[in-house]
Amino acid sequence: HSQQQQPRRRRLTGMSDPKTVEFKSAPFYIVQASPPRSGSTLMANLITGYFDSLENDICFVANDFMESDPRSPTSCLRYSHVVKTHVSKLDDLHNWILQTGIPNIFYISTNRDGVTLAGDDFCAQENVICFEYMNLVYSNEVEMADVAQRVANRIKFEFPGLEPLVNEEAGLQRLKDMEEMTKIMADKPFSLVNSKFSIHGGHRAHWGQP
């Protein structure tokens, strides 16, 4: 028997067309949804730099997200356009974010060795951009800048409504700041987390990772 094909994750009602909508004043969220160890921390920091304050903590949403109110004054969705998650139940997460009243939700994912967070068809969705881990590896600041430029260019090409909001200089600076914090956290216990960059103790630097 052939394996039954999984249903496509639908763009929910109220989701604006990412190819045409302008976001100069409209609110939006970008969900950085990736498996662990796929370059997700790098990507979350890069796009947080593009779209949020350099001083923002990473807005990380864990598996217990349904127990909280996204509209709460303490919710990180109150201050961040970028949400980092390893949650695989993305339909539930999408509906949870919609409780904020903001329908413009995009997904940027990183994949490694063919592993995606939400099935083989996830990257084919019109509000999703996927990047392969090996295309995000760098070994010096020149290569780091090249990675940041390529990510920005693809976001602007595939989601042109977001183009006016992409702060490329801030994204690259955030990446540099993240690498400095990675060095500081290298000898710390895993239980210690830097919330600004979402880096655990012992987190490996991204320089030249295989």
C-alpha positions in Angstrom: 0.0 0.0 0.0 1.2 3.5 -0.8 1.8 5.8 2.2 -1.1 8.2 2.6 0.0 11.8 1.8 -0.2 14.2 4.8 -2.7 17.1 4.3 -1.1 20.4 3.5 -1.0 22.9 6.3 -3.6 25.5 5.3 -3.2 29.2 5.3 -5.8 30.1 7.8 -8.6 32.6 7.2 -7.5 36.2 7.5 -3.9 35.4 6.4 -2.8 38.2 4.1 -1.1 37.4 0.8 2.6 37.7 1.5 3.3 38.6 -2.1 1.2 41.8 -2.2 0.4 43.2 1.3 2.3 46.2 2.5 3.5 46.2 6.1 4.7 49.8 6.5 2.1 50.2 9.2 0.4 46.8 9.4 1.4 44.5 12.3 2.9 41.0 11.5 4.7 38.1 13.1 7.5 35.9 11.7 7.7 32.5 13.3 11.2 31.0 13.1 10.1 27.4 13.3 12.9 24.8 13.0 14.1 21.5 14.4 16.8 21.9 17.1 20.5 22.0 15.9 19.5 23.3 12.5 20.8 26.8 12.7 17.6 28.0 14.4 19.4 30.3 17.0 21.4 31.9 14.2 18.3 32.5 12.1 16.2 33.8 15.0 18.9 36.3 16.0 19.4 37.4 12.4 15.7 38.1 11.7 15.2 39.6 15.2 17.9 42.1 14.2 16.1 42.7 10.8 12.7 43.5 12.3 13.1 44.2 16.0 15.2 46.2 18.5 18.8 45.0 18.9 18.2 44.9 22.6 15.2 42.6 22.4 15.2 39.2 24.0 14.4 36.3 21.7 10.7 35.6 21.9 10.9 31.8 22.5 7.6 29.8 22.5 7.9 26.3 24.0 5.5 23.3 24.0 3.5 24.6 26.9 2.4 27.7 24.9 -1.3 26.8 25.1 -1.3 27.3 28.8 -0.6 31.1 28.4 -2.4 34.0 26.9 -0.6 35.6 23.9 -2.3 38.9 24.8 -1.0 39.0 28.3 1.1 42.0 29.3 4.0 39.6 30.1 3.8 37.8 26.7 6.8 38.3 24.5 4.4 38.7 21.5 3.8 42.2 22.9 7.2 43.4 22.0 8.5 41.2 19.3 7.7 40.6 15.6 9.8 37.4 15.6 8.9 34.2 17.4 11.4 31.3 17.8 10.0 27.8 18.3 10.7 24.1 18.0 6.9 23.3 18.4 5.8 20.9 15.6 2.0 21.5 16.1 2.1 24.6 13.9 -1.6 24.8 13.3 -2.2 25.1 17.0 0.6 27.7 17.3 -0.9 29.6 14.4 -4.3 29.7 16.0 -2.8 30.8 19.3 -1.0 33.7 17.7 -4.2 34.7 15.9 -5.7 35.4 19.3 -3.6 38.6 19.2 -5.8 39.8 16.4 -2.8 39.9 14.0 -3.5 37.7 10.9 -0.2 38.3 9.0 1.9 35.4 10.1 4.9 34.2 8.1 7.3 31.3 8.7 11.0 31.1 8.3 12.6 27.7 8.9 16.0 26.1 8.9 16.4 22.5 7.9 19.3 20.1 8.4 20.0 16.8 6.6 16.5 16.8 5.1 14.8 17.1 8.4 11.9 19.7 8.6 9.8 20.6 11.6 6.3 19.9 10.1 6.5 17.4 7.2 7.8 17.3 3.7 5.3 19.8 2.3 5.9 22.5 4.9 8.5 24.4 2.8 6.1 24.4 -0.2 3.6 26.7 1.6 3.3 30.2 0.2 3.9 31.9 3.6 7.0 29.8 4.4 10.7 30.2 3.5 13.1 27.4 4.2 16.9 27.6 4.4 19.3 24.7 4.4 21.7 24.6 7.3 24.8 24.2 5.2 24.0 27.5 3.4 24.1 29.3 6.8 27.6 28.2 7.8 30.4 30.8 8.0 34.0 30.8 9.2 34.8 34.5 9.2 33.1 37.9 9.3 33.1 38.2 5.5 31.3 35.0 5.1 29.0 36.0 8.0 28.1 39.2 6.1 27.4 37.1 3.0 25.0 34.8 4.8 23.2 37.8 6.3 22.9 39.4 2.9 21.6 36.3 1.2 19.0 35.7 3.9 17.8 39.4 3.6 17.6 39.2 -0.2 15.5 36.1 -0.1 13.1 37.5 2.5 12.7 40.7 0.4 12.2 38.7 -2.8 9.7 36.1 -1.5 7.9 38.5 1.0 8.2 41.8 -0.9 5.7 43.4 1.5 8.3 43.1 4.2 11.1 44.7 2.2 10.8 48.2 3.6 11.2 46.9 7.1 14.3 44.8 6.7 17.2 46.5 8.6 20.2 44.6 7.1 22.8 46.5 9.2 21.0 45.7 12.5 20.7 42.0 11.5 24.4 41.6 10.8 25.2 43.5 14.1 22.9 41.2 16.0 24.7 38.2 14.5 28.1 39.5 15.6 26.8 40.2 19.1 25.3 36.6 19.2 28.7 35.1 18.4 30.4 37.2 21.2 27.8 35.9 23.7 28.3 32.3 22.4 32.0 32.6 23.4 31.0 33.9 26.9 28.5 31.0 27.3 30.9 28.3 26.0 32.1 27.1 29.4 28.8 27.7 31.3 26.5 24.8 32.3 23.7 24.0 29.9 21.1 24.9 32.4 22.2 28.6 32.2 20.4 30.4 29.3 21.1 33.9 27.9 17.6 35.0 27.1 18.6 37.9 24.8 20.1 35.5 22.3 18.5 32.3 23.4 21.9 30.7 23.9 22.4 27.8 26.4 25.7 27.2 28.2 28.0 25.1 26.1 26.3 26.3 22.9 28.8 25.8 20.1 29.9 28.8 18.0 28.6 28.8 14.5 32.0 29.5 13.0 32.8 26.7 10.5 30.4 24.1 12.0 30.0 21.0 9.9 
